[in-house]
């Protein structure tokens, strides 16, 4: 969720955001060692770690999607 919040409206990430992304990727790189290879996978083409379909369809992700919708609505209301 934090990554989405940081990058949802950005077209060119700042150096600070790039540092965050590097740390995020480092954390995801330990998923297999910790027994979560079913939730996080490594893509050799892009050289990055990403959530699997199983992770994206999990119960907590449905909660996060609801939260994203709420945040988006709040943003629209504030900007209106």
mmJSON file of the N, C-alpha and C atoms, coordinates in Angstrom:
{"data_MODEL":{"atom_site":{
"group_PDB":["ATOM","ATOM","ATOM","ATOM","ATOM","ATOM","ATOM","ATOM","ATOM","ATOM","ATOM","ATOM","ATOM","ATOM","ATOM","ATOM","ATOM","ATOM","ATOM","ATOM","ATOM","ATOM","ATOM","ATOM","ATOM","ATOM","ATOM","ATOM","ATOM","ATOM","ATOM","ATOM","ATOM","ATOM","ATOM","ATOM","ATOM","ATOM","ATOM","ATOM","ATOM","ATOM","ATOM","ATOM","ATOM","ATOM","ATOM","ATOM","ATOM","ATOM","ATOM","ATOM","ATOM","ATOM","ATOM","ATOM","ATOM","ATOM","ATOM","ATOM","ATOM","ATOM","ATOM","ATOM","ATOM","ATOM","ATOM","ATOM","ATOM","ATOM","ATOM","ATOM","ATOM","ATOM","ATOM","ATOM","ATOM","ATOM","ATOM","ATOM","ATOM","ATOM","ATOM","ATOM","ATOM","ATOM","ATOM","ATOM","ATOM","ATOM","ATOM","ATOM","ATOM","ATOM","ATOM","ATOM","ATOM","ATOM","ATOM","ATOM","ATOM","ATOM","ATOM","ATOM","ATOM","ATOM","ATOM","ATOM","ATOM","ATOM","ATOM","ATOM","ATOM","ATOM","ATOM","ATOM","ATOM","ATOM","ATOM","ATOM","ATOM","ATOM","ATOM","ATOM","ATOM","ATOM","ATOM","ATOM","ATOM","ATOM","ATOM","ATOM","ATOM","ATOM","ATOM","ATOM","ATOM","ATOM","ATOM","ATOM","ATOM","ATOM","ATOM","ATOM","ATOM","ATOM","ATOM","ATOM","ATOM","ATOM","ATOM","ATOM","ATOM","ATOM","ATOM","ATOM","ATOM","ATOM","ATOM","ATOM","ATOM","ATOM","ATOM","ATOM","ATOM","ATOM","ATOM","ATOM","ATOM","ATOM","ATOM","ATOM","ATOM","ATOM","ATOM","ATOM","ATOM","ATOM","ATOM","ATOM","ATOM","ATOM","ATOM","ATOM","ATOM","ATOM","ATOM","ATOM","ATOM","ATOM","ATOM","ATOM","ATOM","ATOM","ATOM","ATOM","ATOM","ATOM","ATOM","ATOM","ATOM","ATOM","ATOM","ATOM","ATOM","ATOM","ATOM","ATOM","ATOM","ATOM","ATOM","ATOM","ATOM","ATOM","ATOM","ATOM","ATOM","ATOM","ATOM","ATOM","ATOM","ATOM","ATOM","ATOM","ATOM","ATOM","ATOM","ATOM","ATOM","ATOM","ATOM","ATOM","ATOM","ATOM","ATOM","ATOM","ATOM","ATOM","ATOM","ATOM"],
"id":[1,2,3,4,5,6,7,8,9,10,11,12,13,14,15,16,17,18,19,20,21,22,23,24,25,26,27,28,29,30,31,32,33,34,35,36,37,38,39,40,41,42,43,44,45,46,47,48,49,50,51,52,53,54,55,56,57,58,59,60,61,62,63,64,65,66,67,68,69,70,71,72,73,74,75,76,77,78,79,80,81,82,83,84,85,86,87,88,89,90,91,92,93,94,95,96,97,98,99,100,101,102,103,104,105,106,107,108,109,110,111,112,113,114,115,116,117,118,119,120,121,122,123,124,125,126,127,128,129,130,131,132,133,134,135,136,137,138,139,140,141,142,143,144,145,146,147,148,149,150,151,152,153,154,155,156,157,158,159,160,161,162,163,164,165,166,167,168,169,170,171,172,173,174,175,176,177,178,179,180,181,182,183,184,185,186,187,188,189,190,191,192,193,194,195,196,197,198,199,200,201,202,203,204,205,206,207,208,209,210,211,212,213,214,215,216,217,218,219,220,221,222,223,224,225,226,227,228,229,230,231,232,233,234,235,236,237,238,239,240],
"type_symbol":["N","C","C","N","C","C","N","C","C","N","C","C","N","C","C","N","C","C","N","C","C","N","C","C","N","C","C","N","C","C","N","C","C","N","C","C","N","C","C","N","C","C","N","C","C","N","C","C","N","C","C","N","C","C","N","C","C","N","C","C","N","C","C","N","C","C","N","C","C","N","C","C","N","C","C","N","C","C","N","C","C","N","C","C","N","C","C","N","C","C","N","C","C","N","C","C","N","C","C","N","C","C","N","C","C","N","C","C","N","C","C","N","C","C","N","C","C","N","C","C","N","C","C","N","C","C","N","C","C","N","C","C","N","C","C","N","C","C","N","C","C","N","C","C","N","C","C","N","C","C","N","C","C","N","C","C","N","C","C","N","C","C","N","C","C","N","C","C","N","C","C","N","C","C","N","C","C","N","C","C","N","C","C","N","C","C","N","C","C","N","C","C","N","C","C","N","C","C","N","C","C","N","C","C","N","C","C","N","C","C","N","C","C","N","C","C","N","C","C","N","C","C","N","C","C","N","C","C","N","C","C","N","C","C","N","C","C","N","C","C"],
"label_atom_id":["N","CA","C","N","CA","C","N","CA","C","N","CA","C","N","CA","C","N","CA","C","N","CA","C","N","CA","C","N","CA","C","N","CA","C","N","CA","C","N","CA","C","N","CA","C","N","CA","C","N","CA","C","N","CA","C","N","CA","C","N","CA","C","N","CA","C","N","CA","C","N","CA","C","N","CA","C","N","CA","C","N","CA","C","N","CA","C","N","CA","C","N","CA","C","N","CA","C","N","CA","C","N","CA","C","N","CA","C","N","CA","C","N","CA","C","N","CA","C","N","CA","C","N","CA","C","N","CA","C","N","CA","C","N","CA","C","N","CA","C","N","CA","C","N","CA","C","N","CA","C","N","CA","C","N","CA","C","N","CA","C","N","CA","C","N","CA","C","N","CA","C","N","CA","C","N","CA","C","N","CA","C","N","CA","C","N","CA","C","N","CA","C","N","CA","C","N","CA","C","N","CA","C","N","CA","C","N","CA","C","N","CA","C","N","CA","C","N","CA","C","N","CA","C","N","CA","C","N","CA","C","N","CA","C","N","CA","C","N","CA","C","N","CA","C","N","CA","C","N","CA","C","N","CA","C","N","CA","C","N","CA","C","N","CA","C","N","CA","C","N","CA","C","N","CA","C","N","CA","C"],
"label_alt_id":[null,null,null,null,null,null,null,null,null,null,null,null,null,null,null,null,null,null,null,null,null,null,null,null,null,null,null,null,null,null,null,null,null,null,null,null,null,null,null,null,null,null,null,null,null,null,null,null,null,null,null,null,null,null,null,null,null,null,null,null,null,null,null,null,null,null,null,null,null,null,null,null,null,null,null,null,null,null,null,null,null,null,null,null,null,null,null,null,null,null,null,null,null,null,null,null,null,null,null,null,null,null,null,null,null,null,null,null,null,null,null,null,null,null,null,null,null,null,null,null,null,null,null,null,null,null,null,null,null,null,null,null,null,null,null,null,null,null,null,null,null,null,null,null,null,null,null,null,null,null,null,null,null,null,null,null,null,null,null,null,null,null,null,null,null,null,null,null,null,null,null,null,null,null,null,null,null,null,null,null,null,null,null,null,null,null,null,null,null,null,null,null,null,null,null,null,null,null,null,null,null,null,null,null,null,null,null,null,null,null,null,null,null,null,null,null,null,null,null,null,null,null,null,null,null,null,null,null,null,null,null,null,null,null,null,null,null,null,null,null],
"label_comp_id":["UNK","UNK","UNK","UNK","UNK","UNK","UNK","UNK","UNK","UNK","UNK","UNK","UNK","UNK","UNK","UNK","UNK","UNK","UNK","UNK","UNK","UNK","UNK","UNK","UNK","UNK","UNK","UNK","UNK","UNK","UNK","UNK","UNK","UNK","UNK","UNK","UNK","UNK","UNK","UNK","UNK","UNK","UNK","UNK","UNK","UNK","UNK","UNK","UNK","UNK","UNK","UNK","UNK","UNK","UNK","UNK","UNK","UNK","UNK","UNK","UNK","UNK","UNK","UNK","UNK","UNK","UNK","UNK","UNK","UNK","UNK","UNK","UNK","UNK","UNK","UNK","UNK","UNK","UNK","UNK","UNK","UNK","UNK","UNK","UNK","UNK","UNK","UNK","UNK","UNK","UNK","UNK","UNK","UNK","UNK","UNK","UNK","UNK","UNK","UNK","UNK","UNK","UNK","UNK","UNK","UNK","UNK","UNK","UNK","UNK","UNK","UNK","UNK","UNK","UNK","UNK","UNK","UNK","UNK","UNK","UNK","UNK","UNK","UNK","UNK","UNK","UNK","UNK","UNK","UNK","UNK","UNK","UNK","UNK","UNK","UNK","UNK","UNK","UNK","UNK","UNK","UNK","UNK","UNK","UNK","UNK","UNK","UNK","UNK","UNK","UNK","UNK","UNK","UNK","UNK","UNK","UNK","UNK","UNK","UNK","UNK","UNK","UNK","UNK","UNK","UNK","UNK","UNK","UNK","UNK","UNK","UNK","UNK","UNK","UNK","UNK","UNK","UNK","UNK","UNK","UNK","UNK","UNK","UNK","UNK","UNK","UNK","UNK","UNK","UNK","UNK","UNK","UNK","UNK","UNK","UNK","UNK","UNK","UNK","UNK","UNK","UNK","UNK","UNK","UNK","UNK","UNK","UNK","UNK","UNK","UNK","UNK","UNK","UNK","UNK","UNK","UNK","UNK","UNK","UNK","UNK","UNK","UNK","UNK","UNK","UNK","UNK","UNK","UNK","UNK","UNK","UNK","UNK","UNK","UNK","UNK","UNK","UNK","UNK","UNK"],
"label_asym_id":["A","A","A","A","A","A","A","A","A","A","A","A","A","A","A","A","A","A","A","A","A","A","A","A","A","A","A","A","A","A","A","A","A","A","A","A","A","A","A","A","A","A","A","A","A","A","A","A","A","A","A","A","A","A","A","A","A","A","A","A","A","A","A","A","A","A","A","A","A","A","A","A","A","A","A","A","A","A","A","A","A","A","A","A","A","A","A","A","A","A","A","A","A","A","A","A","A","A","A","A","A","A","A","A","A","A","A","A","A","A","A","A","A","A","A","A","A","A","A","A","A","A","A","A","A","A","A","A","A","A","A","A","A","A","A","A","A","A","A","A","A","A","A","A","A","A","A","A","A","A","A","A","A","A","A","A","A","A","A","A","A","A","A","A","A","A","A","A","A","A","A","A","A","A","A","A","A","A","A","A","A","A","A","A","A","A","A","A","A","A","A","A","A","A","A","A","A","A","A","A","A","A","A","A","A","A","A","A","A","A","A","A","A","A","A","A","A","A","A","A","A","A","A","A","A","A","A","A","A","A","A","A","A","A","A","A","A","A","A","A"],
"label_entity_id":["1","1","1","1","1","1","1","1","1","1","1","1","1","1","1","1","1","1","1","1","1","1","1","1","1","1","1","1","1","1","1","1","1","1","1","1","1","1","1","1","1","1","1","1","1","1","1","1","1","1","1","1","1","1","1","1","1","1","1","1","1","1","1","1","1","1","1","1","1","1","1","1","1","1","1","1","1","1","1","1","1","1","1","1","1","1","1","1","1","1","1","1","1","1","1","1","1","1","1","1","1","1","1","1","1","1","1","1","1","1","1","1","1","1","1","1","1","1","1","1","1","1","1","1","1","1","1","1","1","1","1","1","1","1","1","1","1","1","1","1","1","1","1","1","1","1","1","1","1","1","1","1","1","1","1","1","1","1","1","1","1","1","1","1","1","1","1","1","1","1","1","1","1","1","1","1","1","1","1","1","1","1","1","1","1","1","1","1","1","1","1","1","1","1","1","1","1","1","1","1","1","1","1","1","1","1","1","1","1","1","1","1","1","1","1","1","1","1","1","1","1","1","1","1","1","1","1","1","1","1","1","1","1","1","1","1","1","1","1","1"],
"label_seq_id":[1,1,1,2,2,2,3,3,3,4,4,4,5,5,5,6,6,6,7,7,7,8,8,8,9,9,9,10,10,10,11,11,11,12,12,12,13,13,13,14,14,14,15,15,15,16,16,16,17,17,17,18,18,18,19,19,19,20,20,20,21,21,21,22,22,22,23,23,23,24,24,24,25,25,25,26,26,26,27,27,27,28,28,28,29,29,29,30,30,30,31,31,31,32,32,32,33,33,33,34,34,34,35,35,35,36,36,36,37,37,37,38,38,38,39,39,39,40,40,40,41,41,41,42,42,42,43,43,43,44,44,44,45,45,45,46,46,46,47,47,47,48,48,48,49,49,49,50,50,50,51,51,51,52,52,52,53,53,53,54,54,54,55,55,55,56,56,56,57,57,57,58,58,58,59,59,59,60,60,60,61,61,61,62,62,62,63,63,63,64,64,64,65,65,65,66,66,66,67,67,67,68,68,68,69,69,69,70,70,70,71,71,71,72,72,72,73,73,73,74,74,74,75,75,75,76,76,76,77,77,77,78,78,78,79,79,79,80,80,80],
"pdbx_PDB_ins_code":[null,null,null,null,null,null,null,null,null,null,null,null,null,null,null,null,null,null,null,null,null,null,null,null,null,null,null,null,null,null,null,null,null,null,null,null,null,null,null,null,null,null,null,null,null,null,null,null,null,null,null,null,null,null,null,null,null,null,null,null,null,null,null,null,null,null,null,null,null,null,null,null,null,null,null,null,null,null,null,null,null,null,null,null,null,null,null,null,null,null,null,null,null,null,null,null,null,null,null,null,null,null,null,null,null,null,null,null,null,null,null,null,null,null,null,null,null,null,null,null,null,null,null,null,null,null,null,null,null,null,null,null,null,null,null,null,null,null,null,null,null,null,null,null,null,null,null,null,null,null,null,null,null,null,null,null,null,null,null,null,null,null,null,null,null,null,null,null,null,null,null,null,null,null,null,null,null,null,null,null,null,null,null,null,null,null,null,null,null,null,null,null,null,null,null,null,null,null,null,null,null,null,null,null,null,null,null,null,null,null,null,null,null,null,null,null,null,null,null,null,null,null,null,null,null,null,null,null,null,null,null,null,null,null,null,null,null,null,null,null],
"Cartn_x":[0.828,0.0,0.868,1.916,2.777,3.401,3.801,4.391,3.371,2.153,1.107,0.901,0.841,0.651,1.794,3.017,4.166,4.171,3.72,3.882,2.61,1.47,0.2,0.1,0.616,0.479,1.792,2.827,4.145,4.432,5.048,5.524,7.04,7.744,9.193,9.533,9.911,10.213,11.473,11.441,12.598,13.638,14.816,15.86,15.391,14.635,14.119,13.184,12.331,11.411,12.197,13.232,14.06,14.715,15.153,15.75,14.712,13.491,12.422,12.192,12.149,11.906,13.011,14.246,15.367,15.209,14.805,14.593,13.427,12.355,11.185,11.569,12.353,12.807,13.694,14.539,15.417,14.573,13.553,12.67,11.974,11.444,10.76,11.701,12.988,13.95,14.08,13.643,13.715,12.466,11.478,10.213,10.412,11.213,11.425,12.083,13.106,13.8,12.869,11.836,10.914,9.664,9.657,8.542,7.354,7.553,6.458,6.623,7.287,7.501,6.193,5.117,3.807,3.196,3.733,3.174,4.008,5.303,6.226,7.074,7.211,8.003,9.006,10.07,11.101,10.914,10.923,10.799,12.169,12.747,14.089,14.139,13.066,13.049,13.179,12.468,12.519,13.54,13.97,14.932,14.327,13.026,12.37,11.463,11.074,10.167,8.765,7.781,6.401,5.47,4.314,3.294,2.709,2.418,1.79,0.278,-0.381,-1.835,-2.445,-1.854,-2.357,-2.331,-1.259,-1.145,-2.174,-2.281,-3.199,-4.66,-4.979,-6.356,-6.627,-5.665,-5.83,-6.796,-7.288,-8.278,-7.757,-6.513,-6.018,-5.872,-5.655,-5.576,-6.951,-8.021,-9.36,-9.606,-9.11,-9.211,-8.42,-7.223,-6.389,-7.067,-7.708,-8.423,-9.541,-10.242,-11.291,-10.687,-9.547,-8.865,-8.397,-7.887,-7.47,-8.648,-9.794,-10.986,-11.355,-11.309,-11.619,-10.648,-9.36,-8.346,-8.58,-8.91,-9.177,-10.384,-11.43,-12.616,-12.305,-11.532,-11.142,-10.34,-9.424,-8.625,-9.505,-10.499,-11.414,-12.195,-12.665,-13.428,-12.571,-11.338,-10.431,-10.127,-9.905,-9.55,-10.745,-11.931,-13.139,-13.367],
"Cartn_y":[-1.186,0.0,1.244,1.244,2.419,2.719,1.682,1.904,2.529,2.084,2.654,4.123,4.456,5.845,6.71,6.214,6.982,7.195,6.225,6.272,6.494,6.55,6.624,7.837,8.961,10.191,10.671,9.871,10.296,9.766,10.616,10.145,9.944,10.751,10.633,10.58,9.414,9.311,10.088,10.677,11.408,10.429,10.943,10.089,9.466,10.228,9.716,8.526,8.627,7.538,6.339,6.583,5.491,4.733,5.456,4.805,3.923,4.443,3.659,2.387,2.517,1.357,0.32,0.788,-0.141,-0.921,-0.233,-0.899,-1.878,-1.464,-2.318,-3.594,-3.453,-4.613,-5.52,-4.927,-5.709,-6.559,-5.951,-6.682,-7.821,-7.537,-8.577,-9.703,-9.399,-10.423,-11.547,-11.32,-12.336,-13.211,-12.957,-13.701,-15.204,-15.643,-17.084,-17.702,-17.022,-17.528,-17.648,-16.829,-16.822,-17.663,-18.386,-19.284,-18.638,-17.474,-16.786,-16.725,-17.734,-17.728,-17.796,-18.221,-18.242,-16.834,-15.888,-14.538,-13.509,-13.718,-12.79,-13.571,-13.04,-13.704,-12.725,-13.272,-12.461,-12.524,-11.364,-11.299,-10.978,-11.941,-11.768,-10.681,-10.494,-9.475,-8.065,-7.776,-6.433,-6.329,-7.49,-7.485,-7.053,-7.311,-6.899,-7.966,-7.752,-8.639,-8.058,-8.954,-8.517,-9.481,-8.966,-9.788,-10.756,-11.969,-12.967,-12.767,-13.499,-13.458,-13.857,-14.872,-15.329,-14.196,-13.433,-12.3,-11.227,-10.906,-9.858,-10.198,-11.49,-11.914,-12.269,-12.064,-12.429,-11.48,-11.922,-11.159,-9.777,-9.696,-8.381,-7.431,-7.951,-7.078,-6.499,-7.255,-6.703,-5.544,-5.669,-4.585,-3.366,-3.599,-2.504,-1.819,-2.589,-1.997,-1.083,-1.505,-0.661,0.623,0.478,1.64,2.582,2.029,2.856,3.662,3.014,3.696,4.837,4.581,5.621,6.785,6.498,7.545,8.356,7.682,8.377,9.295,8.821,9.653,10.867,10.672,11.786,12.8,12.322,13.217,14.037,13.379,14.085,15.142,14.822,15.761,16.958,16.695,17.776,18.678,18.091,18.874,19.601,19.172,19.771,21.059],
"Cartn_z":[0.0,0.0,0.0,0.814,0.888,-0.462,-1.171,-2.489,-3.43,-3.367,-4.214,-3.877,-2.591,-2.175,-2.693,-2.599,-3.06,-4.564,-5.321,-6.768,-7.574,-6.94,-7.668,-8.589,-8.178,-8.959,-9.568,-9.503,-9.987,-11.378,-12.183,-13.477,-13.448,-12.653,-12.497,-11.012,-10.516,-9.079,-8.702,-7.528,-7.014,-6.496,-6.164,-5.59,-4.283,-3.505,-2.236,-2.472,-3.479,-3.808,-4.326,-5.103,-5.608,-4.455,-3.423,-2.246,-1.555,-1.427,-0.824,-1.631,-2.956,-3.819,-3.682,-3.533,-3.343,-2.042,-0.989,0.308,0.201,-0.457,-0.646,-1.4,-2.462,-3.225,-2.373,-1.547,-0.658,0.299,0.871,1.788,1.045,-0.136,-0.912,-1.314,-1.444,-1.853,-0.823,0.399,1.454,1.533,0.675,0.748,0.642,-0.298,-0.485,0.742,1.276,2.466,3.667,3.683,4.814,4.558,3.419,3.145,2.454,1.821,1.151,-0.358,-0.931,-2.381,-3.159,-2.496,-3.152,-3.236,-2.478,-2.453,-3.201,-3.275,-3.934,-4.929,-6.129,-7.157,-7.76,-8.31,-8.951,-10.462,-11.113,-12.563,-13.154,-13.869,-14.425,-15.495,-16.238,-17.294,-16.733,-15.652,-15.072,-13.945,-13.43,-12.333,-11.011,-10.836,-9.6,-9.027,-7.787,-7.078,-7.126,-7.288,-7.41,-6.69,-6.305,-5.665,-6.684,-6.241,-7.104,-7.122,-8.004,-8.074,-6.731,-6.104,-4.802,-3.768,-3.767,-2.848,-3.192,-4.486,-4.928,-4.637,-4.617,-4.37,-2.908,-2.042,-0.63,0.08,1.217,1.982,2.372,2.818,3.238,2.055,0.846,-0.322,-0.664,-0.413,-0.625,0.335,1.559,2.524,2.034,1.524,1.022,-0.163,-1.034,-2.169,-1.68,-0.634,-0.07,0.504,1.15,1.707,0.597,-0.49,-1.635,-2.172,-2.284,-2.771,-1.844,-0.559,0.419,0.315,0.209,0.084,-1.191,-2.278,-3.539,-3.417,-2.76,-2.563,-1.699,-0.66,0.21,-0.594,-1.429,-2.267,-3.193,-3.825,-4.722,-3.962,-2.788,-1.979,-1.594,-1.187,-0.784,-1.976,-3.136,-4.323,-4.919,-4.594,-5.151,-4.497],
"occupancy":[1.0,1.0,1.0,1.0,1.0,1.0,1.0,1.0,1.0,1.0,1.0,1.0,1.0,1.0,1.0,1.0,1.0,1.0,1.0,1.0,1.0,1.0,1.0,1.0,1.0,1.0,1.0,1.0,1.0,1.0,1.0,1.0,1.0,1.0,1.0,1.0,1.0,1.0,1.0,1.0,1.0,1.0,1.0,1.0,1.0,1.0,1.0,1.0,1.0,1.0,1.0,1.0,1.0,1.0,1.0,1.0,1.0,1.0,1.0,1.0,1.0,1.0,1.0,1.0,1.0,1.0,1.0,1.0,1.0,1.0,1.0,1.0,1.0,1.0,1.0,1.0,1.0,1.0,1.0,1.0,1.0,1.0,1.0,1.0,1.0,1.0,1.0,1.0,1.0,1.0,1.0,1.0,1.0,1.0,1.0,1.0,1.0,1.0,1.0,1.0,1.0,1.0,1.0,1.0,1.0,1.0,1.0,1.0,1.0,1.0,1.0,1.0,1.0,1.0,1.0,1.0,1.0,1.0,1.0,1.0,1.0,1.0,1.0,1.0,1.0,1.0,1.0,1.0,1.0,1.0,1.0,1.0,1.0,1.0,1.0,1.0,1.0,1.0,1.0,1.0,1.0,1.0,1.0,1.0,1.0,1.0,1.0,1.0,1.0,1.0,1.0,1.0,1.0,1.0,1.0,1.0,1.0,1.0,1.0,1.0,1.0,1.0,1.0,1.0,1.0,1.0,1.0,1.0,1.0,1.0,1.0,1.0,1.0,1.0,1.0,1.0,1.0,1.0,1.0,1.0,1.0,1.0,1.0,1.0,1.0,1.0,1.0,1.0,1.0,1.0,1.0,1.0,1.0,1.0,1.0,1.0,1.0,1.0,1.0,1.0,1.0,1.0,1.0,1.0,1.0,1.0,1.0,1.0,1.0,1.0,1.0,1.0,1.0,1.0,1.0,1.0,1.0,1.0,1.0,1.0,1.0,1.0,1.0,1.0,1.0,1.0,1.0,1.0,1.0,1.0,1.0,1.0,1.0,1.0,1.0,1.0,1.0,1.0,1.0,1.0],
"B_iso_or_equiv":[0.0,0.0,0.0,0.0,0.0,0.0,0.0,0.0,0.0,0.0,0.0,0.0,0.0,0.0,0.0,0.0,0.0,0.0,0.0,0.0,0.0,0.0,0.0,0.0,0.0,0.0,0.0,0.0,0.0,0.0,0.0,0.0,0.0,0.0,0.0,0.0,0.0,0.0,0.0,0.0,0.0,0.0,0.0,0.0,0.0,0.0,0.0,0.0,0.0,0.0,0.0,0.0,0.0,0.0,0.0,0.0,0.0,0.0,0.0,0.0,0.0,0.0,0.0,0.0,0.0,0.0,0.0,0.0,0.0,0.0,0.0,0.0,0.0,0.0,0.0,0.0,0.0,0.0,0.0,0.0,0.0,0.0,0.0,0.0,0.0,0.0,0.0,0.0,0.0,0.0,0.0,0.0,0.0,0.0,0.0,0.0,0.0,0.0,0.0,0.0,0.0,0.0,0.0,0.0,0.0,0.0,0.0,0.0,0.0,0.0,0.0,0.0,0.0,0.0,0.0,0.0,0.0,0.0,0.0,0.0,0.0,0.0,0.0,0.0,0.0,0.0,0.0,0.0,0.0,0.0,0.0,0.0,0.0,0.0,0.0,0.0,0.0,0.0,0.0,0.0,0.0,0.0,0.0,0.0,0.0,0.0,0.0,0.0,0.0,0.0,0.0,0.0,0.0,0.0,0.0,0.0,0.0,0.0,0.0,0.0,0.0,0.0,0.0,0.0,0.0,0.0,0.0,0.0,0.0,0.0,0.0,0.0,0.0,0.0,0.0,0.0,0.0,0.0,0.0,0.0,0.0,0.0,0.0,0.0,0.0,0.0,0.0,0.0,0.0,0.0,0.0,0.0,0.0,0.0,0.0,0.0,0.0,0.0,0.0,0.0,0.0,0.0,0.0,0.0,0.0,0.0,0.0,0.0,0.0,0.0,0.0,0.0,0.0,0.0,0.0,0.0,0.0,0.0,0.0,0.0,0.0,0.0,0.0,0.0,0.0,0.0,0.0,0.0,0.0,0.0,0.0,0.0,0.0,0.0,0.0,0.0,0.0,0.0,0.0,0.0],
"pdbx_formal_charge":[null,null,null,null,null,null,null,null,null,null,null,null,null,null,null,null,null,null,null,null,null,null,null,null,null,null,null,null,null,null,null,null,null,null,null,null,null,null,null,null,null,null,null,null,null,null,null,null,null,null,null,null,null,null,null,null,null,null,null,null,null,null,null,null,null,null,null,null,null,null,null,null,null,null,null,null,null,null,null,null,null,null,null,null,null,null,null,null,null,null,null,null,null,null,null,null,null,null,null,null,null,null,null,null,null,null,null,null,null,null,null,null,null,null,null,null,null,null,null,null,null,null,null,null,null,null,null,null,null,null,null,null,null,null,null,null,null,null,null,null,null,null,null,null,null,null,null,null,null,null,null,null,null,null,null,null,null,null,null,null,null,null,null,null,null,null,null,null,null,null,null,null,null,null,null,null,null,null,null,null,null,null,null,null,null,null,null,null,null,null,null,null,null,null,null,null,null,null,null,null,null,null,null,null,null,null,null,null,null,null,null,null,null,null,null,null,null,null,null,null,null,null,null,null,null,null,null,null,null,null,null,null,null,null,null,null,null,null,null,null],
"auth_seq_id":[1,1,1,2,2,2,3,3,3,4,4,4,5,5,5,6,6,6,7,7,7,8,8,8,9,9,9,10,10,10,11,11,11,12,12,12,13,13,13,14,14,14,15,15,15,16,16,16,17,17,17,18,18,18,19,19,19,20,20,20,21,21,21,22,22,22,23,23,23,24,24,24,25,25,25,26,26,26,27,27,27,28,28,28,29,29,29,30,30,30,31,31,31,32,32,32,33,33,33,34,34,34,35,35,35,36,36,36,37,37,37,38,38,38,39,39,39,40,40,40,41,41,41,42,42,42,43,43,43,44,44,44,45,45,45,46,46,46,47,47,47,48,48,48,49,49,49,50,50,50,51,51,51,52,52,52,53,53,53,54,54,54,55,55,55,56,56,56,57,57,57,58,58,58,59,59,59,60,60,60,61,61,61,62,62,62,63,63,63,64,64,64,65,65,65,66,66,66,67,67,67,68,68,68,69,69,69,70,70,70,71,71,71,72,72,72,73,73,73,74,74,74,75,75,75,76,76,76,77,77,77,78,78,78,79,79,79,80,80,80],
"auth_comp_id":["UNK","UNK","UNK","UNK","UNK","UNK","UNK","UNK","UNK","UNK","UNK","UNK","UNK","UNK","UNK","UNK","UNK","UNK","UNK","UNK","UNK","UNK","UNK","UNK","UNK","UNK","UNK","UNK","UNK","UNK","UNK","UNK","UNK","UNK","UNK","UNK","UNK","UNK","UNK","UNK","UNK","UNK","UNK","UNK","UNK","UNK","UNK","UNK","UNK","UNK","UNK","UNK","UNK","UNK","UNK","UNK","UNK","UNK","UNK","UNK","UNK","UNK","UNK","UNK","UNK","UNK","UNK","UNK","UNK","UNK","UNK","UNK","UNK","UNK","UNK","UNK","UNK","UNK","UNK","UNK","UNK","UNK","UNK","UNK","UNK","UNK","UNK","UNK","UNK","UNK","UNK","UNK","UNK","UNK","UNK","UNK","UNK","UNK","UNK","UNK","UNK","UNK","UNK","UNK","UNK","UNK","UNK","UNK","UNK","UNK","UNK","UNK","UNK","UNK","UNK","UNK","UNK","UNK","UNK","UNK","UNK","UNK","UNK","UNK","UNK","UNK","UNK","UNK","UNK","UNK","UNK","UNK","UNK","UNK","UNK","UNK","UNK","UNK","UNK","UNK","UNK","UNK","UNK","UNK","UNK","UNK","UNK","UNK","UNK","UNK","UNK","UNK","UNK","UNK","UNK","UNK","UNK","UNK","UNK","UNK","UNK","UNK","UNK","UNK","UNK","UNK","UNK","UNK","UNK","UNK","UNK","UNK","UNK","UNK","UNK","UNK","UNK","UNK","UNK","UNK","UNK","UNK","UNK","UNK","UNK","UNK","UNK","UNK","UNK","UNK","UNK","UNK","UNK","UNK","UNK","UNK","UNK","UNK","UNK","UNK","UNK","UNK","UNK","UNK","UNK","UNK","UNK","UNK","UNK","UNK","UNK","UNK","UNK","UNK","UNK","UNK","UNK","UNK","UNK","UNK","UNK","UNK","UNK","UNK","UNK","UNK","UNK","UNK","UNK","UNK","UNK","UNK","UNK","UNK","UNK","UNK","UNK","UNK","UNK","UNK"],
"auth_asym_id":["A","A","A","A","A","A","A","A","A","A","A","A","A","A","A","A","A","A","A","A","A","A","A","A","A","A","A","A","A","A","A","A","A","A","A","A","A","A","A","A","A","A","A","A","A","A","A","A","A","A","A","A","A","A","A","A","A","A","A","A","A","A","A","A","A","A","A","A","A","A","A","A","A","A","A","A","A","A","A","A","A","A","A","A","A","A","A","A","A","A","A","A","A","A","A","A","A","A","A","A","A","A","A","A","A","A","A","A","A","A","A","A","A","A","A","A","A","A","A","A","A","A","A","A","A","A","A","A","A","A","A","A","A","A","A","A","A","A","A","A","A","A","A","A","A","A","A","A","A","A","A","A","A","A","A","A","A","A","A","A","A","A","A","A","A","A","A","A","A","A","A","A","A","A","A","A","A","A","A","A","A","A","A","A","A","A","A","A","A","A","A","A","A","A","A","A","A","A","A","A","A","A","A","A","A","A","A","A","A","A","A","A","A","A","A","A","A","A","A","A","A","A","A","A","A","A","A","A","A","A","A","A","A","A","A","A","A","A","A","A"],
"auth_atom_id":["N","CA","C","N","CA","C","N","CA","C","N","CA","C","N","CA","C","N","CA","C","N","CA","C","N","CA","C","N","CA","C","N","CA","C","N","CA","C","N","CA","C","N","CA","C","N","CA","C","N","CA","C","N","CA","C","N","CA","C","N","CA","C","N","CA","C","N","CA","C","N","CA","C","N","CA","C","N","CA","C","N","CA","C","N","CA","C","N","CA","C","N","CA","C","N","CA","C","N","CA","C","N","CA","C","N","CA","C","N","CA","C","N","CA","C","N","CA","C","N","CA","C","N","CA","C","N","CA","C","N","CA","C","N","CA","C","N","CA","C","N","CA","C","N","CA","C","N","CA","C","N","CA","C","N","CA","C","N","CA","C","N","CA","C","N","CA","C","N","CA","C","N","CA","C","N","CA","C","N","CA","C","N","CA","C","N","CA","C","N","CA","C","N","CA","C","N","CA","C","N","CA","C","N","CA","C","N","CA","C","N","CA","C","N","CA","C","N","CA","C","N","CA","C","N","CA","C","N","CA","C","N","CA","C","N","CA","C","N","CA","C","N","CA","C","N","CA","C","N","CA","C","N","CA","C","N","CA","C","N","CA","C","N","CA","C","N","CA","C","N","CA","C","N","CA","C","N","CA","C"],
"pdbx_PDB_model_num":[1,1,1,1,1,1,1,1,1,1,1,1,1,1,1,1,1,1,1,1,1,1,1,1,1,1,1,1,1,1,1,1,1,1,1,1,1,1,1,1,1,1,1,1,1,1,1,1,1,1,1,1,1,1,1,1,1,1,1,1,1,1,1,1,1,1,1,1,1,1,1,1,1,1,1,1,1,1,1,1,1,1,1,1,1,1,1,1,1,1,1,1,1,1,1,1,1,1,1,1,1,1,1,1,1,1,1,1,1,1,1,1,1,1,1,1,1,1,1,1,1,1,1,1,1,1,1,1,1,1,1,1,1,1,1,1,1,1,1,1,1,1,1,1,1,1,1,1,1,1,1,1,1,1,1,1,1,1,1,1,1,1,1,1,1,1,1,1,1,1,1,1,1,1,1,1,1,1,1,1,1,1,1,1,1,1,1,1,1,1,1,1,1,1,1,1,1,1,1,1,1,1,1,1,1,1,1,1,1,1,1,1,1,1,1,1,1,1,1,1,1,1,1,1,1,1,1,1,1,1,1,1,1,1,1,1,1,1,1,1]
}}}
